[in-house]
Amino acid sequence: MLNFQYVNPVRIIFGEAQYQEISKNIPAGSKILITYGGGSIKKNGVYDNVMQALNGFSVMEFGGIEANPHYETLMKAVEIVRANKIDYILAVGGGSVIDGTKFICAAALYEGDPWDFFAKRVPVQKAIPFGTVLTIPATGSEMNSGAVITKEETKEKRAFGSPLLYPKFSILDPTTTKSLPVSQRANGVADAFVHVIEQYLTFSVNAPLQDRFAESIFQTLIEIGEKYVKNLDDIETAGNLIWCATMGLNGLIGCGVPQDWATHMIGHEITALYGIDHGQTLSVILPGVMNVMREEKRAKIVQYAERVWNICEGSDDQKIDAAIEKTEAFFRSLGIKTRLSEYNVPANAADEILNALKEHKMIPIGERGIITEEKAREIIKSRM
Amino acid sequence: MLNFQYVNPVRIIFGEAQYQEISKNIPAGSKILITYGGGSIKKNGVYDNVMQALNGFSVMEFGGIEANPHYETLMKAVEIVRANKIDYILAVGGGSVIDGTKFICAAALYEGDPWDFFAKRVPVQKAIPFGTVLTIPATGSEMNSGAVITKEETKEKRAFGSPLLYPKFSILDPTTTKSLPVSQRANGVADAFVHVIEQYLTFSVNAPLQDRFAESIFQTLIEIGEKYVKNLDDIETAGNLIWCATMGLNGLIGCGVPQDWATHMIGHEITALYGIDHGQTLSVILPGVMNVMREEKRAKIVQYAERVWNICEGSDDQKIDAAIEKTEAFFRSLGIKTRLSEYNVPANAADEILNALKEHKMIPIGERGIITEEKAREIIKSRM
């Protein structure tokens, strides 16, 4: 395996009704801002539970953080943080709220234009501490230090991260998913699945434990994904789904192995340009990456076919074809459309997506930069 | 799955020749004590590399920490720490050196008799910070906060732990294993394997990802264990073995699942009474626990048989018998004897072991206290 460093200081608090742990993990006397999204937490009881848990603290709130959180929206929260000398933030929501909160925490203490974190790759030097109450299993943001932010003005969706942006703690309470709509559940499963693929489907570096950990997450998502999407009251399954999503992107399975992330990078541009959900764009693009890059990823796709899907008959190419088919069928079983044409993208989508990738210096992509402009075009066109 | 909290702040630094990372992770101006065992690090170059990496620091050393580190030995190091105002310790060795170092770090700042940590279960309130350079993959101590110490005077082998006793960093350099003797390699593999079994072979709580992570470690240890033990120059395999051992006991696979630890508790008494290596005692006792507790652990042993050993034919009891046989054969393939009689224990060993367990309030043991005195006797006798 490759050399690596790994450290992850996030305290995970898993279980039902763990709200009393929040106040134990926030310094006494903190001036807290709670951040959230469209307001579903006010309907499903999570907001009330959080506010009760914060009894005795000075608390302000900032709602309305949208999916693919907007720089423009988040900068309003930054103003509130600065004006009110907020010194702790509690993100209550899914990956968008948590990612947005990471940006707020860093931007509030940055003296220049916070878009510098993306445009100039300025490293984060200081950040307000924060915790999370996760309500949507998907992104893994609750146990990592990265975030993806969208600038609405220029339709740019960009990533950043810093060791200063790990949550201090994350409450993973499976009952918070009860009111989660089917589409958000499905997108979450797809997102988690593709996070794992990005850290697995590359080339072998003789890292058998990392391979098997990744396969463990695939197998579990395949086993419980559809059940989680369809049985809204199945809290046990939701708990297992949460743990898969958290483990899918907390750095562990990526230790000492090459990583791809091409599906995500192409997907980000599609979301930014056409407003298609993140999990949907991944489900569209992944089969194309697997198919077009089959030579470069051959050994790993065959291993994936055999171990994850139990496809043991036929030639390697037949196994690869079958594994791609099974993967796409898995996304469709969750109710996700897997073709760009099903989302009514314009006919010149491939050109637009490629231009955006080039503008963001994302070509070539993939492990070892194996996805050239030509390959990326082939991938996108094959998914129309 | 069960509710849980998980946090693990250890920085893992994996790879060859990472010694330059040591000084980056120790505060400037620290007065350092390096701790080690029998002196093999002076022959294999590790000591020289460490001393070179600590150039510029004030460094003292304490060698001679034995396997199953003795309270009596460690108290001598405590005196050195106190007398010289040591404020950072660097453990260079295997689990015994690291465990012993954890005790030194806590004892040096404790005002009473440090055996209170064991005899009175006094919680650790302060500890000197420490890092590790791991040289023997086995115990997982390099990424956890627990330790096992032996009081030679009374032949007691006891465990303690504290969140203050996580290493700040651990260097995992597979080349350090080059000079490791075959028997220590074999013991390490057995130790790691049984750590995982203790967190897996209990009763099901619907935690499919934890199950699969555990099975991943079993499968990898089975795949590479013998190769690691026999091919002393195979650094890649050593690296994979290290990662299995570290992941086997860093808390992760135990999140949200019941745990057993009976094999370890019985094994500790055998080591304390008869001086048999830790990994050997585990290899002796585990098959007995599996056999005698087959009713209580039935579903999980069958799952283990099917998924880990690919035993899919026959009745459940036949699968269990075959899985026990495969497990014992695995230990023997590493060169470990798996019967007490092969180690020349006295005829009344069962009584002596049981008396020690009772004296240390270790009966009943196992998940849900299912291993009564009678069952423990049956387990030990079945392994003569």
Chai-1 contact restraints between the chains, C-beta under 6 A:
chainA,res_idxA,chainB,res_idxB,connection_type,confidence,min_distance_angstrom,max_distance_angstrom,comment,restraint_id
A,M1,B,G239,contact,1.0,0.0,6.0,A-B,restraint_1
A,N3,B,G15,contact,1.0,0.0,6.0,A-B,restraint_2
A,F4,B,F14,contact,1.0,0.0,6.0,A-B,restraint_3
A,Q5,B,I13,contact,1.0,0.0,6.0,A-B,restraint_4
A,Y6,B,I12,contact,1.0,0.0,6.0,A-B,restraint_5
A,V7,B,R11,contact,1.0,0.0,6.0,A-B,restraint_6
A,P9,B,P9,contact,1.0,0.0,6.0,A-B,restraint_7
A,R11,B,V7,contact,1.0,0.0,6.0,A-B,restraint_8
A,I12,B,Y6,contact,1.0,0.0,6.0,A-B,restraint_9
A,I13,B,Q5,contact,1.0,0.0,6.0,A-B,restraint_10
A,F14,B,F4,contact,1.0,0.0,6.0,A-B,restraint_11
A,G15,B,N3,contact,1.0,0.0,6.0,A-B,restraint_12
A,N206,B,E236,contact,1.0,0.0,6.0,A-B,restraint_13
A,P208,B,T220,contact,1.0,0.0,6.0,A-B,restraint_14
A,P208,B,N240,contact,1.0,0.0,6.0,A-B,restraint_15
A,L209,B,T220,contact,1.0,0.0,6.0,A-B,restraint_16
A,L209,B,W243,contact,1.0,0.0,6.0,A-B,restraint_17
A,L209,B,C244,contact,1.0,0.0,6.0,A-B,restraint_18
A,R212,B,S216,contact,1.0,0.0,6.0,A-B,restraint_19
A,F213,B,S216,contact,1.0,0.0,6.0,A-B,restraint_20
A,S216,B,R212,contact,1.0,0.0,6.0,A-B,restraint_21
A,S216,B,F213,contact,1.0,0.0,6.0,A-B,restraint_22
A,S216,B,S216,contact,1.0,0.0,6.0,A-B,restraint_23
A,T220,B,P208,contact,1.0,0.0,6.0,A-B,restraint_24
A,T220,B,L209,contact,1.0,0.0,6.0,A-B,restraint_25
A,E236,B,N206,contact,1.0,0.0,6.0,A-B,restraint_26
A,G239,B,M1,contact,1.0,0.0,6.0,A-B,restraint_27
A,N240,B,P208,contact,1.0,0.0,6.0,A-B,restraint_28
A,W243,B,L209,contact,1.0,0.0,6.0,A-B,restraint_29
A,C244,B,L209,contact,1.0,0.0,6.0,A-B,restraint_30
